[in-house]
Amino acid sequence: MMPTVKVATTSDEARVVSIMVLAFSADPVVRWVWPDPLQYATHFPSFVKAFGGKAFAVGSAYYVDDYAGAALWLPPDIHFDEEAVVAVFQATVSEEIQQAGFGVFEQMAKYHPAEPHWYLPVLGVDPSRHGKGLGSALMKYVLDQCDRDNKPAYLESSNPRNIPFYKRHGFEILGTIPAGKSLSVFPMLRKPRR
């Protein structure tokens, strides 16, 4: 049985952000940015809100199974809060990582589709609940809408272990963006299916 996807509102924001903190705790790129556990736990929530927080305001933040998984999708023509992301980086990471991180964001921008598309800044599932279809339910919920509206979906995977999951949902790798010491971010696109 497929988990039920629910729309998250601003009253759900703290719980959704908390699941992202759990889900990204072993993400190689995120932990390169915030390697210290206390730094990570303190500052990553602000990054999630800056990067995907607009989803709460526009009704495209979703969660499943008592917040065991969540996704912050940005619909066509809604963009993440670039100024807030810059502010989080400037306030929380070393200058060396800031410069490298801003370079990664510049490269990411080059891969974003020019046409209207759905963008997935963050999707996360509690590691203790992996393999139960929660991530797939969160993907399918929006990808079905992409197909109905004939819109592509785009994301960047910061963890190579997640690439097979995204490929199962129809995403293809567009390139590789170097990030830190032997780390990469993978921009991925899914064309709508008819």
Secondary structure by P-SEA (a helix, b strand, c coil): cccbbbbbcccaaaaaaaaaaaaacccaaaaaacccaaaaaacaaaaaaaacccccccccccccccccbbbbbbccccccaaaaaaaaaaacccaaaaaaaaaaaaaaaaaccccbbbbbccccccccccccaaaaaaaaaaaaaaaaabbbbbbbbccccaaaaaaaabbbbcbbbbccccbbbbbbbbcccc
